[in-house]
Amino acid sequence: MLSIARLAQYATVLSLLTMTACSTPGAGRRALGNPENPYPLQKNAEIGDIIHLPTGTLVTPQQMFDAVTDARVVYVGETHDNPAAHRLELDTLKALEQRHPGKVALGMEMFVKSQQPVLDRWVAGELDEKAFLKASRWYDSWKMDFAYYRDLLLYAKEKHIPVVALNAEKALVQAVRMKPLEELTPEQKAQLPEMDFSDPYQRAQTESMFSGHDSHGKMAIEGFTRAQTLWDETMADSAVRYLTGADGKERHLLVVAGGNHVSYGFGIPRRVFRRLPSSYVTIGGRELSVQRAEKPVMMEVEVPNFPSVPFDFLVNYAYEGLPKQGVLLGVMFEPDPKGRGLVVNTVVPDSNAARAGVQKGDLLLALDNEPLKDSLDLVYGVKQKHVGDKSTLKLERKGEVMDLAVEFKIGEAPKHGKP
């Protein structure tokens, strides 16, 4: 038999165990290790390394794709101007399509919801690339070189993978940034998704991002926070509406968006899960070296520490640049007010245009019999040219229409509007 003293000791132990079991896990205790990197890699990371951050395990691309394609939603956080990030997105989309043929969709931050009909026409094969760029107003809405996204969108078109426009209309974002929600018009309020401003991690991240911009002040920070929340909530709402709708209820969705919308999960992923609890996985990239000719634009941002890993899988790659176009025409121009072509404002000395005889004031009408109705016509046409190509430029000068022979020689890559 147990003595009274031994029974008292057991009672004390059981009481402590009971109190421990009922307490909040981790309450009053400091974290062991680094929550953002709980199992540090036991070597210097190299380009090509893929780390499963929750376990610190190095995996192969195939092992990563075997794991991520189990999920209903896969998020890839990109650096917008890094081709390596876009190859990762394409490889992920291919893995999903191979695992779930005909049951995959692609959600993209780069498109607002009013562009959805154009995306549908693209996937249906009704638009070629130039027509798609025009119809979607790509360079007005996203302002990034289409070459970053071409392969991803071409694959979606080839496999008839629906592309879902996720983002908020720019006019609404501007309105939300400029004034509190209660001051919006009824029409603007009707466009808002469910908005949750209570996430402390999202606010901390947004404020740190804002500190890297030139403008400061509490009102500006609040406006930036509202806009960031609108982006995240709209993209989450768009994704869930698709996944629960007739077209998407049987599909797996790949979401591609900027890394800050995906990392740590409190941007889009948590807001999707709030609306639709379902399996998901996040993939992000880390640039170990810069392999591009132009110096990248960097912001001085001190990101807070967060209590979780930034991504489920971290892919180490280089910060690359797009291959140079190599040729340009060598003019600056503006659309003719009467819509008849493009008026030349400047001819770059010793350029291909100068050698062909183009002059300031010329009205450019066609390139290789393709009418030049707007800026994109000329920009797109020149982008198709390579060193050694020869073209015919039709123009009007002082009422006289003439054809000039242009031979494209090497030059710096053209910028939009300055081919």
C-alpha positions as CSV (number, residue, x, y, z in Angstrom):
1,M,0.0,0.0,0.0
2,L,1.1,3.6,-0.7
3,S,1.8,5.8,2.2
4,I,-0.1,9.1,2.7
5,A,3.1,11.0,1.8
6,R,3.6,9.0,-1.5
7,L,-0.1,9.6,-2.4
8,A,0.4,13.3,-1.8
9,Q,3.5,13.3,-4.1
10,Y,1.5,11.6,-6.9
11,A,-1.3,14.1,-6.5
12,T,1.1,16.9,-6.9
13,V,2.7,15.4,-10.0
14,L,-0.7,14.7,-11.5
15,S,-1.8,18.3,-10.7
16,L,1.2,19.7,-12.5
17,L,0.7,17.5,-15.5
18,T,-2.9,18.5,-15.7
19,M,-2.0,22.2,-15.5
20,T,0.6,21.7,-18.2
21,A,-1.8,19.9,-20.5
22,C,-4.3,22.7,-20.3
23,S,-1.9,25.6,-20.8
24,T,-1.3,27.3,-24.1
25,P,1.6,25.6,-26.0
26,G,4.7,27.8,-25.8
27,A,3.1,30.3,-23.5
28,G,5.8,32.2,-21.5
29,R,8.6,30.3,-23.3
30,R,11.1,31.6,-25.8
31,A,11.4,29.9,-29.2
32,L,14.0,27.3,-29.6
33,G,16.0,28.0,-32.7
34,N,14.9,30.2,-35.6
35,P,11.2,29.7,-36.5
36,E,12.0,31.0,-40.0
37,N,14.7,28.4,-40.5
38,P,14.2,25.6,-37.9
39,Y,16.6,23.2,-39.5
40,P,19.5,25.2,-41.1
41,L,21.3,23.6,-44.0
42,Q,24.6,22.1,-43.0
43,K,26.4,23.6,-46.0
44,N,26.4,26.8,-48.0
45,A,23.4,26.8,-50.4
46,E,24.2,26.6,-54.1
47,I,22.3,27.5,-57.2
48,G,19.9,24.6,-57.9
49,D,19.5,23.5,-54.3
50,I,15.9,23.0,-53.2
51,I,15.2,23.0,-49.5
52,H,12.1,21.9,-47.7
53,L,12.3,24.5,-45.0
54,P,10.0,22.9,-42.4
55,T,12.4,19.9,-42.2
56,G,15.6,21.3,-43.6
57,T,15.7,18.5,-46.2
58,L,17.4,18.9,-49.6
59,V,15.2,17.5,-52.3
60,T,15.4,17.1,-56.1
61,P,13.0,19.0,-58.4
62,Q,11.1,15.8,-59.0
63,Q,10.7,15.1,-55.3
64,M,9.4,18.7,-54.8
65,F,6.9,18.4,-57.6
66,D,5.8,15.0,-56.4
67,A,5.0,16.6,-53.1
68,V,3.5,19.9,-54.2
69,T,1.2,18.4,-56.8
70,D,-0.7,16.6,-54.0
71,A,-2.1,20.0,-53.0
72,R,-5.3,21.7,-54.3
73,V,-3.6,25.1,-54.5
74,V,0.1,25.7,-55.2
75,Y,1.6,29.2,-54.7
76,V,4.8,30.3,-56.4
77,G,6.1,33.7,-55.2
78,E,8.1,35.3,-58.0
79,T,10.6,38.1,-58.5
80,H,8.8,39.7,-61.4
81,D,11.9,40.5,-63.5
82,N,13.8,37.2,-63.0
83,P,13.5,34.7,-65.8
84,A,14.6,31.9,-63.3
85,A,11.4,32.6,-61.3
86,H,9.3,32.2,-64.4
87,R,11.0,28.9,-65.4
88,L,10.1,27.6,-61.9
89,E,6.5,28.6,-62.5
90,L,6.4,26.9,-65.9
91,D,8.0,23.7,-64.5
92,T,5.4,23.7,-61.6
93,L,2.6,24.1,-64.1
94,K,3.9,21.3,-66.2
95,A,4.2,19.0,-63.2
96,L,0.6,19.8,-62.2
97,E,-0.7,19.1,-65.7
98,Q,1.2,15.9,-65.9
99,R,-0.1,14.7,-62.6
100,H,-3.7,16.0,-63.2
101,P,-4.2,16.2,-67.0
102,G,-7.1,18.5,-67.9
103,K,-7.7,19.3,-64.2
104,V,-5.4,22.3,-63.7
105,A,-5.8,26.1,-63.8
106,L,-3.4,29.0,-63.7
107,G,-4.2,32.1,-61.5
108,M,-2.1,35.2,-62.2
109,E,-1.6,38.4,-60.3
110,M,-0.7,40.1,-63.5
111,F,-4.3,40.4,-64.8
112,V,-7.3,42.2,-63.4
113,K,-10.7,40.7,-63.6
114,S,-12.0,42.8,-66.5
115,Q,-9.3,41.1,-68.6
116,Q,-10.8,37.7,-68.1
117,P,-12.6,37.6,-71.5
118,V,-9.3,38.3,-73.3
119,L,-7.6,35.4,-71.3
120,D,-10.4,33.1,-72.3
121,R,-9.9,34.0,-76.0
122,W,-6.2,33.4,-75.6
123,V,-6.6,29.9,-74.1
124,A,-9.2,29.1,-76.8
125,G,-6.6,29.9,-79.5
126,E,-8.6,32.9,-80.9
127,L,-5.7,35.4,-80.4
128,D,-2.1,35.4,-81.6
129,E,0.5,37.0,-79.4
130,K,0.3,40.5,-80.9
131,A,-3.5,40.5,-80.8
132,F,-3.4,39.3,-77.2
133,L,-1.0,42.1,-76.2
134,K,-3.3,44.6,-77.7
135,A,-6.5,43.3,-76.4
136,S,-5.2,42.9,-72.9
137,R,-3.4,46.2,-73.0
138,W,-0.5,44.3,-71.5
139,Y,2.1,47.2,-71.5
140,D,-0.5,49.6,-70.0
141,S,-1.7,47.3,-67.3
142,W,1.4,45.3,-66.2
143,K,4.3,47.3,-67.7
144,M,6.7,44.3,-67.7
145,D,8.3,42.8,-70.8
146,F,6.0,40.1,-72.0
147,A,9.0,37.9,-72.6
148,Y,9.1,37.1,-68.9
149,Y,5.6,35.5,-69.1
150,R,5.5,34.3,-72.7
151,D,6.5,30.6,-72.2
152,L,4.1,30.3,-69.2
153,L,1.1,31.7,-71.2
154,L,2.0,29.8,-74.4
155,Y,2.0,26.5,-72.4
156,A,-1.4,27.3,-70.9
157,K,-2.7,28.0,-74.4
158,E,-1.2,24.8,-75.8
159,K,-2.7,22.6,-73.1
160,H,-6.0,24.6,-72.9
161,I,-5.3,25.4,-69.2
162,P,-7.7,28.1,-68.0
163,V,-5.9,31.3,-67.0
164,V,-7.7,33.1,-64.1
165,A,-7.4,36.9,-63.7
166,L,-6.9,37.4,-59.9
167,N,-6.2,41.0,-59.3
168,A,-8.2,44.1,-58.4
169,E,-9.0,46.9,-60.9
170,K,-6.4,49.6,-60.8
171,A,-9.0,52.4,-60.4
172,L,-10.4,50.7,-57.3
173,V,-6.8,50.2,-55.9
174,Q,-6.2,53.9,-56.4
175,A,-9.4,54.9,-54.7
176,V,-8.7,52.5,-51.7
177,R,-5.2,53.9,-51.4
178,M,-6.4,57.5,-51.3
179,K,-9.2,57.3,-48.8
180,P,-10.7,55.1,-46.0
181,L,-13.2,52.4,-47.1
182,E,-16.1,54.3,-45.5
183,E,-15.5,57.2,-47.8
184,L,-15.7,55.2,-51.0
185,T,-18.7,55.5,-53.3
186,P,-21.4,52.9,-53.1
187,E,-20.2,51.6,-56.5
188,Q,-16.7,51.2,-55.2
189,K,-17.8,49.5,-52.0
190,A,-19.7,47.0,-54.1
191,Q,-16.5,45.9,-55.8
192,L,-14.7,45.2,-52.5
193,P,-14.1,41.6,-51.3
194,E,-14.2,40.8,-47.6
195,M,-11.4,42.9,-46.1
196,D,-9.5,41.7,-43.0
197,F,-7.0,44.3,-41.6
198,S,-6.3,42.4,-38.4
199,D,-3.3,40.4,-39.4
200,P,-0.3,41.8,-37.5
201,Y,2.3,40.1,-39.6
202,Q,0.9,41.4,-42.9
203,R,0.8,44.9,-41.4
204,A,4.4,44.6,-40.2
205,Q,5.5,43.4,-43.6
206,T,3.6,46.1,-45.4
207,E,5.1,48.9,-43.2
208,S,8.6,47.5,-43.8
209,M,8.0,47.5,-47.5
210,F,6.7,51.1,-47.4
211,S,9.8,52.2,-45.6
212,G,11.8,51.4,-48.7
213,H,9.8,54.0,-50.7
214,D,10.4,57.7,-50.8
215,S,7.0,58.8,-49.4
216,H,6.4,58.7,-45.6
217,G,3.7,59.6,-43.1
218,K,1.0,57.8,-41.2
219,M,-1.7,58.6,-43.8
220,A,0.4,57.3,-46.6
221,I,1.3,54.2,-44.7
222,E,-2.4,53.5,-44.0
223,G,-3.2,54.0,-47.7
224,F,-0.4,51.6,-48.7
225,T,-1.7,49.0,-46.2
226,R,-5.2,49.3,-47.5
227,A,-4.0,48.8,-51.1
228,Q,-1.9,45.8,-50.1
229,T,-4.8,44.3,-48.3
230,L,-7.1,44.9,-51.2
231,W,-4.6,43.1,-53.6
232,D,-4.3,40.1,-51.3
233,E,-8.0,39.8,-50.5
234,T,-9.1,40.3,-54.1
235,M,-6.7,37.6,-55.4
236,A,-7.8,35.3,-52.6
237,D,-11.5,36.0,-53.4
238,S,-10.9,35.5,-57.1
239,A,-9.1,32.2,-56.5
240,V,-11.8,30.8,-54.3
241,R,-14.6,31.9,-56.6
242,Y,-13.0,30.0,-59.4
243,L,-12.2,26.9,-57.3
244,T,-15.8,26.7,-56.0
245,G,-17.4,27.5,-59.3
246,A,-18.6,25.1,-62.0
247,D,-15.4,25.5,-64.1
248,G,-12.9,25.1,-61.3
249,K,-14.4,22.8,-58.6
250,E,-12.5,19.7,-60.0
251,R,-9.3,21.6,-60.7
252,H,-5.9,22.2,-59.0
253,L,-4.9,25.8,-59.1
254,L,-1.4,27.3,-59.5
255,V,-1.2,30.8,-58.3
256,V,1.7,33.0,-59.4
257,A,2.2,36.3,-57.7
258,G,4.9,38.5,-56.3
259,G,6.9,36.9,-53.4
260,N,5.5,39.3,-50.8
261,H,1.9,38.1,-51.6
262,V,2.9,34.5,-50.9
263,S,5.8,34.4,-48.4
264,Y,5.0,33.4,-44.8
265,G,1.4,32.6,-45.9
266,F,-0.3,35.7,-44.6
267,G,-0.9,37.4,-48.0
268,I,-2.9,35.3,-50.4
269,P,-2.7,31.7,-48.9
270,R,-4.1,32.5,-45.4
271,R,-6.9,34.5,-47.0
272,V,-7.8,31.7,-49.4
273,F,-7.8,29.2,-46.6
274,R,-10.1,31.5,-44.5
275,R,-12.6,31.2,-47.3
276,L,-11.9,27.7,-48.5
277,P,-10.0,25.4,-46.1
278,S,-8.1,23.1,-48.4
279,S,-4.6,21.7,-48.9
280,Y,-2.0,24.1,-50.2
281,V,1.8,24.5,-50.5
282,T,4.1,27.5,-51.1
283,I,7.2,27.7,-53.2
284,G,9.7,30.6,-53.3
285,G,13.0,31.6,-54.7
286,R,16.2,33.0,-53.2
287,E,18.7,34.7,-55.5
288,L,22.3,33.7,-54.6
289,S,24.0,35.7,-57.3
290,V,23.4,38.4,-59.9
291,Q,23.9,37.2,-63.5
292,R,22.5,40.1,-65.4
293,A,24.1,43.0,-67.3
294,E,22.0,45.8,-65.8
295,K,22.3,46.6,-62.1
296,P,19.1,45.5,-60.3
297,V,17.1,48.1,-58.5
298,M,17.2,47.4,-54.7
299,M,15.3,48.9,-51.8
300,E,16.6,49.2,-48.3
301,V,14.0,47.3,-46.4
302,E,14.4,45.8,-42.9
303,V,11.9,42.9,-42.8
304,P,10.6,41.9,-39.4
305,N,11.2,38.4,-38.0
306,F,8.2,36.1,-38.4
307,P,7.2,33.0,-36.5
308,S,7.2,30.6,-39.4
309,V,9.2,29.5,-42.5
310,P,8.7,31.9,-45.5
311,F,7.9,29.0,-47.9
312,D,7.4,25.3,-47.8
313,F,10.0,24.9,-50.5
314,L,12.9,27.3,-51.2
315,V,14.6,27.1,-54.6
316,N,18.0,28.7,-54.9
317,Y,18.7,30.3,-58.2
318,A,20.5,33.3,-59.8
319,Y,19.1,36.7,-60.5
320,E,19.1,36.6,-64.3
321,G,18.3,39.1,-67.1
322,L,16.4,38.6,-70.3
323,P,18.5,37.8,-73.4
324,K,19.2,41.1,-75.2
325,Q,17.1,41.8,-78.3
326,G,20.2,43.0,-80.1
327,V,18.5,45.3,-82.6
328,L,16.5,48.5,-82.6
329,L,15.2,50.9,-85.1
330,G,16.5,54.0,-83.4
331,V,13.5,56.4,-83.2
332,M,11.4,58.1,-80.6
333,F,7.8,58.7,-81.7
334,E,4.2,59.4,-80.7
335,P,0.9,58.4,-82.2
336,D,-0.4,60.7,-84.9
337,P,-3.4,62.7,-83.5
338,K,-5.4,61.7,-86.6
339,G,-4.6,58.0,-86.1
340,R,-2.8,57.6,-89.4
341,G,0.5,56.2,-88.0
342,L,3.4,57.2,-85.8
343,V,5.1,60.6,-85.9
344,V,8.9,60.5,-85.5
345,N,10.2,63.0,-82.8
346,T,13.8,61.9,-82.7
347,V,16.1,59.9,-84.9
348,V,19.1,58.4,-83.0
349,P,22.4,59.3,-84.8
350,D,24.1,56.3,-86.5
351,S,21.0,54.1,-85.8
352,N,19.4,51.7,-88.2
353,A,16.7,54.3,-88.8
354,A,19.2,57.0,-89.6
355,R,21.1,54.8,-92.0
356,A,17.8,54.0,-93.8
357,G,17.1,57.7,-94.2
358,V,14.3,58.2,-91.6
359,Q,13.9,61.9,-90.6
360,K,12.3,63.8,-87.8
361,G,8.7,64.6,-88.6
362,D,8.2,61.5,-90.8
363,L,4.9,59.7,-90.4
364,L,5.6,56.0,-90.1
365,L,2.8,54.0,-91.8
366,A,3.8,50.3,-92.0
367,L,6.7,47.9,-91.3
368,D,6.9,45.0,-93.8
369,N,3.3,45.8,-94.9
370,E,2.0,45.6,-91.3
371,P,0.2,48.8,-90.6
372,L,1.5,50.9,-87.7
373,K,-1.7,52.0,-86.0
374,D,-0.3,52.4,-82.5
375,S,2.9,52.2,-80.5
376,L,2.6,48.4,-80.0
377,D,2.6,47.7,-83.7
378,L,6.1,49.2,-84.1
379,V,7.5,47.9,-80.8
380,Y,6.3,44.4,-81.4
381,G,7.4,44.4,-85.0
382,V,11.0,45.5,-84.1
383,K,11.1,42.9,-81.4
384,Q,10.7,40.2,-84.0
385,K,13.8,41.3,-85.9
386,H,17.4,39.9,-85.5
387,V,20.8,41.0,-86.6
388,G,21.0,40.9,-90.4
389,D,17.3,41.0,-91.1
390,K,16.1,43.4,-93.8
391,S,12.7,45.2,-93.7
392,T,10.7,47.8,-95.6
393,L,9.5,50.8,-93.7
394,K,6.6,52.7,-95.4
395,L,6.4,56.4,-94.4
396,E,5.0,59.7,-95.4
397,R,7.1,62.8,-95.7
398,K,5.6,66.2,-96.6
399,G,2.7,64.5,-98.3
400,E,4.8,62.0,-100.2
401,V,4.6,58.3,-99.4
402,M,7.9,56.3,-99.8
403,D,9.4,53.0,-98.9
404,L,12.8,52.9,-97.1
405,A,15.0,49.7,-96.9
406,V,16.1,49.0,-93.3
407,E,18.9,46.6,-92.4
408,F,19.0,45.7,-88.8
409,K,22.4,45.8,-87.2
410,I,23.3,45.2,-83.6
411,G,22.2,47.6,-80.9
412,E,21.0,47.9,-77.4
413,A,17.7,46.2,-76.5
414,P,14.8,48.5,-77.3
415,K,12.6,49.8,-74.6
416,H,8.8,50.0,-74.9
417,G,7.9,53.0,-77.0
418,K,11.6,53.5,-78.1
419,P,12.3,50.8,-80.7
